[in-house]
Every structure is written in structure tokens, then in C-alpha cells.
Amino acid sequence: MTATDVAPDTPEVAPRRLPRPAEVRELLRFRKVRLGPVERRLTRALTIEDLRRAGRRTTPRAVFDYVDGAADGEVTAARNIAAFEDTVFVPEGLNPVRDPDLSTVLFGREIAFPLVFSPTGYTRMMHHEGEIAVARVAARAGLPYSLSTVGTTNAGELRRAVPDGDHWFQLYLTNERRLNDELVRRARDAGFSTLLLTIDTAVAGRRLKDVRNGLTIPPTLTVRTVLDMARFPAWCFHKLTTPPIGFASLRSFPGSSADVAAMMFDPGLSYDDLEWLRRVWPGKLLVKGILRPSDARRVVELGADGVVVSNHGGRQLDRTPSTLEVLPEVRDAVGTGPAVLLDGGVRSGQDILAAVALGADAAMVGRAYLYGLMAGGERGVERAVEILRSEYQRALQLLGLDATRKVSGRHVRRAAG
């Protein structure tokens, strides 16, 4: 090489050295050790699906299937979920989204974010803490909780246990007028704010998993089901050492569980019953089980304060439309005044956001919090709410919005096809 030659550039190699202790500590941040199995389970759960899997591992198969299953071929249940998956978000850019306001107003009351706890039956079967545990979480979170007619806690018991909650009562109008009067009176006397009339149970849907597991009314448990339950000693212990599970709101009815169940499925339910209920119930009134815009318009004309777009989570008539699919049509039919809630298939905070964008005032969840209840009782329900709230907030901010009230139909569209 001559003096005029230029040596080619050569990359400099970083000199080797021993790492400093502070640098190692920065790289190796170990998770806090969780001693309790429930706490470990819930800490690892990052999604509702994680809670679902945890609930499956901690609960007998028949009980899990009761929560997770649906009617006949479970087509409707799958459609509910698929409809959310096919929804595309269209975000806005360059909007400040610091400290977003997740709250919304429902029936004149502010709730923490657009979520309402759906009514579920036999809740103490999933976990011995039952409805009271769920209502406690709802009250702390600033969300309404709906108690079912076929719940394992009655209205008075719930109000005494959770005095500061916004409690709703889901009503199955039975073929016994005296009992209907009593159910409405109890909800009114317990200070419940809202009545949910369910109208999609003219007859019982056929849930094949429950039939095969023997989880029917009355129960016809198989040997396989009993042996499977024995694999969950903690669940069995709690069931054997707490009061028997039954329809708490219907204890005064003289009859077997089969007799009670027969009353819940009334093929004679009509608009006349809705008009009677509007006369005797002083609070807010929602009709749950609406899939047709014309039905939504009619019940509002008869005095309902709003509707719940619902196909019973796919647990009644199979092969119905998904609730998200018909939601915009129902909203258009009733206008902006009446409340419109969506029930069915909600498994994430993004699903809640999609429902709001397509016209819902709030979304209702049932299975989502029951998975948490099975996985860890009250703490599991708390975890479910934490997951849904954080997912909702993140999705709202990434959509370019800093408040629930700013969500609209321009922020979503259906996937091609």
C-alpha cells in the first residue's frame, strides 16, 4: 500500500467489558412471586379467553358447559363472536387522548364505562360466592348489576349485602299472576332501579351439552358427570358446606324445581303483559330479547324505556342473526331517546367499543364475568372488569378519541364480505 492509498472503512468492534450490577438489575426484573393459586391464576390472565381457560381448569365439566354452551348447534353463539371479529375500526389521527373519559350516562346515571352486568341463573353453582360477589364488584366499579329471576340470591338479600349498588332485576313473567305481582313488589321494595323483561323464552331452548351432562331440571346426573365433579374437591366442599342452590326468588312457590322451570317458559306472553308491567312498575323498564326493529319500536310505543338487543347468548333459538348485526337497525327504529343495550358475544373491551359505535348505549356481559367467577370468585370477577376496562380504554385511545361520547358510526365498518 502506498502513502496515497486510503484504507477501506472498517467497522469498529465494541470493546468487551464486564456488566455493571445496575445494568443487570435493569435487564432482569423478575415478577413478584404469587403464593396463592388463585392470585397466580388471575395474574396470568391477560384476556377474557385466559379467564375462560382458567375457569375450565377449576370447575367441573358440566358446570363449565352450562356457562360456555348454547342451544342446538351453537351457531348463533358463534355468530355473535364472529360479528365482532368482522368489525373494522377506522381511527382518527393527531387527536390528544391523554386522560380519556370512559364514562357514559345511562338512565340519567353516570356509569364508569359502557358496561352492564347481565343476569345469569344458578350463579352459585359456578362459585359459592355467587351473585353477591358479582354485585360487589359491579358496585365498586360503578356499573349496574342485573339479578335474574332464577338467580340463587333474591332481591332483598342482594340489597342487604350490597346496599350501595345500582341493581336491576331481570323478570321472567310466569303464568302465575300472584307470583308476578310478588316478584315486581320485591324488586321495588328492595330499591331496584330498572326492570328487564325477558321475552325470548316462550319455550326452553335445547342445550345439548346440559342434556348429555344431566344438568337439567330436575337433574339427571350421569355417572361420568358425578365422577368428574369429584375431581374438583374444593368446588364440592363449598357446595356441600353452603346453603343448597335453588331459585331464591321463587322459594315461596309450592312445587318442585321442574314445576318452577315450567312457569318460566310461558308461551302465552304477549303485549298485554308488557302494558300491565308498565302500569305496575314505577322505575325504568327495558325489554330484553329484541332482534326486530319493528318489535323495538312497538315496545317503546307501549312505554318501555329502552330495549336490549339480545338472542339470549345463543341459548334459546339457534341460527338467529348476531346481535351486533341488527343493532344499527334497532337504533334507527327507536331513535336517539330510548336506551339501546347490546347483549351477546362480548368478550373484550374492543367489542364494547364496537357496540357503542354501532348504536348501543352500553354492552352487557354474562359469560365474560362468569369465567372470572369460576376462576377466582369475587377476585376473578374483579379481574374480568379490569381486563375489559383496560382493553376499552386502550382501544378508545388508539381510535384517536378521548371520551366515550365521541364514539360514532364513522369509526367502524364491516370487513369486506
Buried (B, 14 or more C-beta within 10 A) or exposed (E): EEEEEEEEEEEEEEEEEEEEEEEEEEEEEEEEEEEEEBBBBBEEBEBBBBBBBBBBEBBBBBBBBBBBBBBBEBBBBBBBBBBBEBBEBEEEEEEEBEEBEBBBEBBEEEBBBBBBBBBBBBBBBBBBBBBBBBBBBBBBBBBBBBBBBBBBBBBBBBBEBBEEBBBBBBBBBBBBEEBBEBBBEBBBEBBBBBBBBBBBBEEBBEBBBBEBBBBBBEEEBEEEBEEBBEEBEEBEEBBEEEEEBBBBBBEEBEEEBEEBBBBBBBEEBEEEBBEBBBEEBEBBBBBBBBBBBEBBBBBBEBEBBBBBBBBBBBBBBBEBBBBBBBBBBBBEBBEEEBBBBBBBBBBBBBBBBBBBBBBBBBBBBBBBBBBBBBBBBBBBBBBBBBBBBEBBBBBBBEBBBBBBEBBEEEBBEEEEE
